[in-house]
Each structure stands twice: as C-alpha cells, then as structure tokens.
Amino acid sequence: MDFDHAYADYIDEEGIAAIKELENETGKCLLAYYSPPGTAHLTREQLQKIKELETKLCVRLVAYENH
C-alpha cells in the first residue's frame, strides 16, 4: 500500500517499512493513528444515511468525531 505523508509526517521511512512488513506478514491492511479518533455519535437519521450510501457505493464507512 502506498503511504501518503500529507497527514502523517511524523512517521519516518523506518516506521513505514515496519508497517509494510507487518502488513505483508499478516496479509492485512493496517491503519496507523497518531491518537485514536473518537467514534462519532450519530442520530438514527445520520446512521441511516450512512448505511444508504454504503449500499449505494458498496463500501463500509466509519464515522469519527472531528478533532
């Protein structure tokens, strides 16, 4: 997986290599967070809209609170 430094300039090349190595070892895609974001508190209407968009786009969406 390509790594975009635009939002994570605190991870150096050694760190990226370690993440890629673990991805290859586990066969899984890993997401790195500097500090874990809080999951969003959604109304039923908001959740329904997210589910509808997931279905339409055939993806899974994750909602987090803004920092």
C-alpha positions as CSV (number, residue, x, y, z in Angstrom):
1,M,0.0,0.0,0.0
2,D,1.3,3.5,-0.8
3,F,1.8,5.8,2.1
4,D,0.7,9.4,1.9
5,H,2.8,11.6,4.2
6,A,0.4,14.6,3.9
7,Y,-1.3,13.8,7.2
8,A,1.4,11.7,8.9
9,D,4.7,13.4,8.6
10,Y,5.8,12.1,12.0
11,I,6.2,8.5,10.7
12,D,9.7,8.1,9.2
13,E,10.8,5.7,6.5
14,E,11.8,3.1,9.0
15,G,8.3,3.2,10.6
16,I,6.7,2.9,7.2
17,A,8.9,-0.1,6.4
18,A,7.9,-1.8,9.7
19,I,4.2,-1.2,9.0
20,K,4.5,-2.6,5.4
21,E,6.5,-5.6,6.7
22,L,3.7,-6.4,9.2
23,E,1.1,-6.0,6.5
24,N,3.0,-8.4,4.4
25,E,3.4,-10.8,7.3
26,T,-0.2,-10.8,8.3
27,G,-1.8,-10.3,4.9
28,K,-3.8,-7.5,6.3
29,C,-4.0,-3.7,5.6
30,L,-3.1,-1.7,8.7
31,L,-4.2,1.8,9.6
32,A,-2.0,3.9,11.7
33,Y,-3.4,6.6,14.1
34,Y,-1.2,9.1,16.0
35,S,-4.0,9.3,18.5
36,P,-7.1,7.2,18.2
37,P,-10.1,9.2,16.9
38,G,-13.3,9.0,18.9
39,T,-16.2,7.3,17.1
40,A,-18.9,9.7,16.1
41,H,-22.2,10.0,18.0
42,L,-24.8,9.7,15.3
43,T,-28.5,10.2,15.2
44,R,-30.6,7.4,13.7
45,E,-31.2,9.6,10.6
46,Q,-27.4,10.2,10.2
47,L,-26.8,6.5,10.6
48,Q,-29.5,5.6,8.1
49,K,-27.9,8.0,5.5
50,I,-24.5,6.4,6.0
51,K,-26.0,2.9,5.6
52,E,-27.7,4.0,2.4
53,L,-24.5,5.5,1.0
54,E,-22.6,2.3,1.9
55,T,-25.1,0.2,0.0
56,K,-25.0,2.6,-3.0
57,L,-21.2,2.6,-3.2
58,C,-20.6,-0.9,-2.0
59,V,-18.2,0.3,0.8
60,R,-18.0,0.4,4.5
61,L,-17.9,3.9,6.1
62,V,-16.5,4.7,9.5
63,A,-17.6,8.0,11.2
64,Y,-15.3,9.7,13.6
65,E,-15.7,12.9,15.6
66,N,-13.7,15.9,14.2
67,H,-10.6,16.9,16.2
